[in-house]
Amino acid sequence: MTQLPSRPAQSGLQVLCLAGFMGSGKTTVGTLLARQLAWRFVDLDERIEEAAGLRIPEIFERLGEATFRQMEADQLRAALGRAAEHKEAVVLALGGGTYAQNGAPEFLRAAGVPVIWLDAGPDVLLTRCMTMTGRPLFRDESSFRSPPRNYFRRRRPRAPRSRRTEIVNNCLYRFKRTRPSPAP
């Protein structure tokens, strides 16, 4: 798996990442949240497709998952770099597997980027995924639920269920505290 190197936190970086399983609503929620905050919305999957000149299923088919994961890591670094360079506030929707990659949570933490995990139950996610196209890692219900390719269990944060709300609340509190007040 692709490793994301840690880097020091960037002061003033105004990025909020949304993570979650495919079908959890990262793009939908991200678009609405960015509009509400008057921030720019960036979808990591769209950046990968633009950079590659291919749709994600084509990347998987032609180049393989390892190449896709490297592109994903590169585009994540580029998105954070651009936000810092342009001093723009960004809501960034991660790909469905981005946060599960080795080093990704640590990389985002080191960069000082809050991450909100959008959670939904397996039945809701399965229903949503079954109606979506272009999901190279989603095949059918059995691949979704059964080991060893149980994506739902493997990609969910390791925090116990009772701590998830606390984690989101802490993230939102930190985010609100560091957000500059609107100009009068």
N, C-alpha and C positions, 0 to 999 in steps of 0.2 A: 504494500500500500504506500501511497505517496506521503512523505513526511512534510509537514509545514514547519519551517524553522521558526523558533520563537524570536521575537524582536521586542525591544523596549516599548513601553506604552507611549503613545503619541498624545501629547497634551493638546487639548482642544479638538480632538477628533470627534465629530458629531455623526456617529454611525450607530444604528440600531439594527441588529441582525434578527431575522425570523428564521427559526429552524423547525423542522418537523418532518414527519413521514410524507411521502408523496401523497397528495390528496388531502393534506391537513389544512390547506387554505393559505399557504404562505404568500402566494401571488395576490390572491383576493384581499386578504387582510392587509398585506403590505401596501397595495395600491390605495386602499381606503385610509390607512394610517398616514401614509405620506401626504395624501391630499389634506387630511385633517391638520397635520403639523406644518403644512406648506414646505415640505421637504421633497427632495428628489427620490424617486423610486427606482431601484435597480434590481433586476432579476438575474441572478448569477447564471442560470441556465441559458437565458437569452444572450448574455455576454459570451458564453462558451460557444454557442451556435454562430454568433457573429464573427468571432475570432477564427473559428475553424472553417467557416463557409459551408458547414454541414449541419443538418439537424442531429440532435442527440442520438436517436436510434441509428443513424448512419455512422456516427463516430464509433459507437459500440460495435457495429457490424464490420466496418472497414478497418478500424484502428485498434479496437479492443478496449476493455474496461480500464486497464492500466494507463493507457494513453489519455483516456477521458479523465481519469482522476488527476493526472498531472496537469492537464489543461484547467481543470476545476481549481486546483491549488494555485496555479498561475493567475487565473482570473480573480480569485479571491484576493490575492496580494495586490493585483492591479486595481481592483475596485477600492480597496482601503487606501492605497497610495493616491489614487485620483481624488478621493474625498479629502484627504489631508492636503494635497497640493493645491486644490481649488478652494479649500476651506468651505466645502459645501456639506450641508446636512443631508444625510442619506438614510433611507430605510432600505436595507439589503435583504432580499429573500434568497436564502441559501438553497442549493439543490437538496433534494430529498435525502441524499446520502452524504452530503458534505460534512455535516457535524459528526458523523460516525467514523470519519477517516482518522487514522492515527495522526495525532498532533493538532488537529483542527480546533478542538476546544481550548487547548493550551495556547495556541497561536492567537486566537481571538481574545482570550483572557489577558495575555501579555500585551496585546495592542490596546487594552482597555475598552474593548467593544462589548457592550451588553448583548446578550443573546436571549431571546424569548422563545421558548419551546411551545409550539402550537400543538396541542394534544387532542386526539380524538380516539375513540375506541376502535378496535380492530374491525368490527362489523361496519361502522360508518366509513372507515378508510377503504375497506374492501369494496363497498358499494360505489364509492367515488372512483376508485381506480378501475373498476370494471367498465366505467363509461368513458374513460379517458383513452386517448391514443398517444402514441409516441413515448411510452414508458418502457424502456428496454429491459428493466429488471423486474417488471411485473408480467407474469405469464398467465396465471390463473389463481383460483382460490387455494389450491393445494400448495403451490409454490409460495404463496403469501403466508400460510399458516404453519407448514410443516418443516421440521429440521432437515438438513442443515441450513437451508436457505430461508429460514424464517426471518424475513427482513423486519417485520414488525418488532419482534423481541430484540433482535440484535442492534437495531438503530435507536431504540428508545433510550433516553438518558438513564443512567444507572442510579439516579437518586430514587430513594423509596417513594412510593406514591404519596404518602403523607407529607413529604418534603417538597413536592413539586409546586404546590401553591405558594409555599413560603419562598421558594427560589424565584418564582415569577414576581411575587410581591416585592422582594428585595431588589430585583432587577428594575422594576418599574420605579421604585423609590429612588434608586441611584440615578436612573435616567432622568427623572423629573428634577432631581437636585442639581444635576450638571447641565441641564438645558438652560440656555440664556433666556432671560425675560424678554418678551417682545418690546420693541421700541415704542415709546408713547406716541 
